[in-house]
Amino acid sequence: MEYGTIERSIYVDAAPEIVFEVVSKPEHVKRWWPDEAVYPVEPGGSGHIAFGSDSASCASGPGVKVEQFTVVDVRPPRSFSFRWNHAEGEPAAPGNSYLVEFDLMPQGDGTLLRMTESGFRDRGWGEALAEQNYRDHENGWDHFLPRLSPYVASLHVTP
C-alpha cells in the first residue's frame, strides 16, 4: 500500500459559507476536531492545536498532545488548507509536516466537503512508521469528520 494520501468526503446540510467557517476558524474547529485551536486564519498564520486539553489556555500537561499548525491557503467559501505536525520553531514545509486540504462544493441545499491529507511519504520514514502514522490519521479522521455535521446542525443555521 502507498500510505500517501487520505481522502474523505462528507455532505453537510449547510451552505458553503457556513461550512467554511466551521473548518477554518479556531473557535469552530475546536468544537469538532481538537480540544484547543489557536491560529490566525490567514496564509502563513501559525499557531497550534492540542488534543487532550480541557482548557482553552492549557497547551501542556499530562495527556495533552500539542501539534504545530500553519495555515497555507484561505479561499472563502471554497477551500482552506493547512500544514500541521511540524517541529516547534520550524517553518512548515513538505517533508516536515502533513498537508490538509478542505475543498467545499455546493451540492443541492448543502455542501460536499472533501478532505485530503498528504505528506506521509514525504517525511522520509520507513514503511512501518509511514503505515503507522497513516493508520493513526485515517482512524482520527474517521472519528472526527463525522462530528462536523452535528456541530453545524447545532448552530441552528439554515442552508
Backbone hydrogen bonds in HBPLUS format (Angstrom, degrees):
<---DONOR---> <-ACCEPTOR-->    atom                        ^
c    i                          cat <-CA-CA->   ^        H-A-AA   ^      H-
h    n   atom  resd res      DA  || num        DHA   H-A  angle D-A-AA Bond
n    s   type  num  typ     dist DA aas  dist angle  dist       angle   num
A0006-ILE N   A0117-GLU O   2.81 MM 111  5.10 161.4  1.85 150.3 156.5     1
A0117-GLU N   A0006-ILE O   2.85 MM 111  5.10 156.7  1.90 145.9 153.4     2
A0008-ARG N   A0115-MET O   2.90 MM 107  5.20 157.0  1.95 151.1 156.5     3
A0115-MET N   A0008-ARG O   2.74 MM 107  5.20 167.9  1.75 161.1 165.4     4
A0010-ILE N   A0113-LEU O   2.90 MM 103  5.34 154.5  1.97 148.5 156.9     5
A0113-LEU N   A0010-ILE O   2.80 MM 103  5.34 172.2  1.80 172.9 170.5     6
A0012-VAL N   A0111-THR O   2.80 MM  99  5.21 164.0  1.82 156.7 162.3     7
A0014-ALA N   A0012-VAL O   2.81 MM   2  5.61 137.5  1.99 106.0  92.7     8
A0111-THR N   A0012-VAL O   2.85 MM  99  5.21 159.3  1.89 154.3 161.1     9
A0018-ILE N   A0015-ALA O   3.00 MM   3  5.48 127.9  2.28 112.1 124.3    10
A0019-VAL N   A0015-ALA O   3.10 MM   4  6.43 166.5  2.12 157.4 161.4    11
A0020-PHE N   A0016-PRO O   2.78 MM   4  5.82 158.1  1.83 150.0 156.1    12
A0021-GLU N   A0017-GLU O   3.31 MM   4  6.48 156.8  2.36 134.9 140.0    13
A0022-VAL N   A0018-ILE O   3.10 MM   4  6.42 154.5  2.17 148.5 155.5    14
A0023-VAL N   A0019-VAL O   2.98 MM   4  6.28 142.8  2.12 151.8 161.2    15
A0024-SER N   A0020-PHE O   3.02 MM   4  6.00 125.9  2.32 145.6 158.9    16
A0025-LYS N   A0021-GLU O   2.99 MM   4  5.52 164.7  2.02 141.7 146.7    17
A0028-HIS N   A0025-LYS O   2.92 MM   3  5.55 144.5  2.05 120.2 130.1    18
A0029-VAL N   A0025-LYS O   2.88 MM   4  6.02 170.5  1.89 156.9 160.2    19
A0030-LYS N   A0026-PRO O   3.11 MM   4  6.00 169.3  2.12 149.6 150.7    20
A0031-ARG N   A0028-HIS O   2.83 MM   3  5.31 158.9  1.88 117.4 124.3    21
A0032-TRP N   A0029-VAL O   3.15 MM   3  5.73 160.4  2.19 115.8 121.0    22
A0033-TRP N   A0029-VAL O   2.88 MM   4  5.77 153.1  1.95 166.9 175.5    23
A0035-ASP N   A0050-ALA O   2.85 MM  15  5.81 137.4  2.04 148.9 162.4    24
A0036-GLU N   A0050-ALA O   3.14 MM  14  4.96 138.9  2.32 145.2 144.7    25
A0050-ALA N   A0036-GLU O   2.96 MM  14  4.96 152.0  2.04 131.6 133.6    26
A0038-VAL N   A0048-HIS O   2.85 MM  10  5.42 171.0  1.86 173.9 174.2    27
A0048-HIS N   A0038-VAL O   2.82 MM  10  5.42 148.6  1.92 146.9 155.3    28
A0045-GLY N   A0042-GLU O   2.77 MM   3  5.24 160.5  1.81 143.0 145.2    29
A0044-GLY N   A0071-VAL O   2.78 MM  27  5.30 159.9  1.82 141.3 143.2    30
A0071-VAL N   A0045-GLY O   2.78 MM  26  5.22 163.1  1.80 159.4 161.7    31
A0047-GLY N   A0069-PHE O   2.83 MM  22  5.23 151.0  1.91 157.3 163.3    32
A0069-PHE N   A0047-GLY O   3.08 MM  22  5.23 153.2  2.15 129.2 125.1    33
A0049-ILE N   A0067-GLU O   2.91 MM  18  5.37 156.1  1.97 153.5 161.5    34
A0067-GLU N   A0049-ILE O   2.80 MM  18  5.37 173.2  1.80 165.1 167.0    35
A0051-PHE N   A0065-LYS O   2.88 MM  14  5.15 158.6  1.93 141.0 147.1    36
A0065-LYS N   A0051-PHE O   2.82 MM  14  5.15 163.3  1.85 152.7 158.5    37
A0058-CYS N   A0055-SER O   3.05 MM   3  5.11 161.6  2.09 107.4 113.4    38
A0064-VAL N   A0061-GLY O   3.20 MM   3  5.56 164.7  2.22 130.9 130.7    39
A0085-ASN N   A0068-GLN O   3.03 MM  17  5.30 147.6  2.13 144.8 146.8    40
A0070-THR N   A0083-ARG O   2.80 MM  13  5.21 164.7  1.83 159.9 161.6    41
A0083-ARG N   A0070-THR O   2.77 MM  13  5.21 161.9  1.81 155.3 160.3    42
A0072-VAL N   A0081-SER O   2.85 MM   9  5.34 165.4  1.87 129.6 132.6    43
A0073-ASP N   A0081-SER O   3.29 MM   8  5.16 159.5  2.34 121.3 125.5    44
A0081-SER N   A0073-ASP O   2.97 MM   8  5.16 160.4  2.01 147.8 148.0    45
A0075-ARG N   A0079-SER O   2.86 MM   4  5.08 162.6  1.89 163.3 158.2    46
A0078-ARG N   A0075-ARG O   2.67 MM   3  5.66 137.2  1.85 145.4 151.9    47
A0079-SER N   A0075-ARG O   2.99 MM   4  5.08 161.2  2.03 130.3 136.1    48
A0104-LEU N   A0078-ARG O   2.80 MM  26  4.91 168.7  1.81 148.1 148.2    49
A0080-PHE N   A0102-PHE O   3.03 MM  22  5.25 150.5  2.12 143.1 151.0    50
A0102-PHE N   A0080-PHE O   2.81 MM  22  5.25 163.0  1.84 157.1 162.9    51
A0082-PHE N   A0100-VAL O   2.93 MM  18  5.44 152.9  2.00 150.4 159.4    52
A0100-VAL N   A0082-PHE O   2.82 MM  18  5.44 171.0  1.83 168.5 171.6    53
A0084-TRP N   A0098-TYR O   3.00 MM  14  5.45 146.0  2.12 140.5 151.0    54
A0098-TYR N   A0084-TRP O   2.95 MM  14  5.45 167.9  1.96 159.3 159.9    55
A0090-GLU N   A0087-ALA O   3.03 MM   3  5.43 156.1  2.09 135.5 136.3    56
A0096-ASN N   A0093-ALA O   3.13 MM   3  5.80 169.6  2.14 138.9 140.6    57
A0099-LEU N   A0118-SER O   2.88 MM  19  5.27 162.8  1.91 143.9 149.8    58
A0118-SER N   A0099-LEU O   2.87 MM  19  5.27 154.8  1.93 146.4 154.5    59
A0101-GLU N   A0116-THR O   2.80 MM  15  5.20 157.8  1.85 152.4 160.1    60
A0116-THR N   A0101-GLU O   2.94 MM  15  5.20 151.6  2.03 145.8 154.5    61
A0103-ASP N   A0114-ARG O   2.84 MM  11  5.13 164.4  1.87 151.4 156.8    62
A0114-ARG N   A0103-ASP O   2.83 MM  11  5.13 170.7  1.84 157.3 160.6    63
A0105-MET N   A0112-LEU O   2.93 MM   7  5.13 157.5  1.98 144.5 151.9    64
A0112-LEU N   A0105-MET O   2.77 MM   7  5.13 172.6  1.78 158.1 158.1    65
A0107-GLN N   A0110-GLY O   2.96 MM   3  5.30 169.8  1.97 126.7 126.9    66
A0110-GLY N   A0107-GLN O   2.89 MM   3  5.30 155.5  1.95 137.9 137.6    67
A0130-ALA N   A0126-GLY O   2.98 MM   4  6.11 165.0  2.00 161.6 166.5    68
A0131-GLU N   A0127-GLU O   2.91 MM   4  6.05 161.8  1.94 151.4 156.6    69
A0132-GLN N   A0128-ALA O   2.95 MM   4  6.14 160.7  1.99 146.5 152.0    70
A0133-ASN N   A0129-LEU O   3.00 MM   4  6.16 170.6  2.01 153.0 154.8    71
A0134-TYR N   A0130-ALA O   2.91 MM   4  5.99 159.3  1.96 147.7 154.4    72
A0135-ARG N   A0131-GLU O   2.86 MM   4  6.01 168.9  1.87 155.7 158.4    73
A0136-ASP N   A0132-GLN O   2.93 MM   4  6.13 159.3  1.97 148.0 154.2    74
A0137-HIS N   A0133-ASN O   2.97 MM   4  6.15 162.6  2.00 150.9 154.9    75
A0138-GLU N   A0134-TYR O   2.80 MM   4  5.97 157.4  1.85 152.1 159.7    76
A0139-ASN N   A0135-ARG O   2.89 MM   4  6.05 165.6  1.91 152.2 155.3    77
A0140-GLY N   A0136-ASP O   2.92 MM   4  6.09 149.8  2.01 138.9 148.3    78
A0141-TRP N   A0137-HIS O   2.85 MM   4  6.09 168.4  1.86 157.7 158.5    79
A0142-ASP N   A0138-GLU O   3.01 MM   4  6.20 153.6  2.08 144.1 152.1    80
A0143-HIS N   A0139-ASN O   3.02 MM   4  6.22 130.9  2.27 138.3 150.6    81
A0143-HIS N   A0140-GLY O   3.06 MM   3  5.11 133.2  2.29  96.7 109.8    82
A0144-PHE N   A0140-GLY O   2.81 MM   4  6.05 168.5  1.82 161.1 163.8    83
A0145-LEU N   A0141-TRP O   2.96 MM   4  5.45 155.9  2.02 135.7 143.5    84
A0147-ARG N   A0144-PHE O   2.91 MM   3  5.38 151.3  2.00 115.9 125.3    85
A0148-LEU N   A0145-LEU O   3.02 MM   3  5.46 160.6  2.05 117.2 123.1    86
A0151-TYR N   A0147-ARG O   3.23 MM   4  6.31 151.5  2.31 140.9 149.1    87
A0152-VAL N   A0148-LEU O   2.93 MM   4  6.24 162.6  1.96 157.8 162.4    88
A0153-ALA N   A0149-SER O   2.92 MM   4  6.20 162.4  1.95 154.9 159.8    89
A0154-SER N   A0150-PRO O   2.97 MM   4  6.18 139.9  2.13 139.8 150.2    90
A0154-SER N   A0151-TYR O   3.00 MM   3  5.04 123.5  2.33  95.9 110.9    91
A0155-LEU N   A0152-VAL O   3.02 MM   3  5.36 153.7  2.10 108.7 117.0    92
A0156-HIS N   A0153-ALA O   3.22 MM   3  5.76 167.2  2.24 114.7 118.3    93
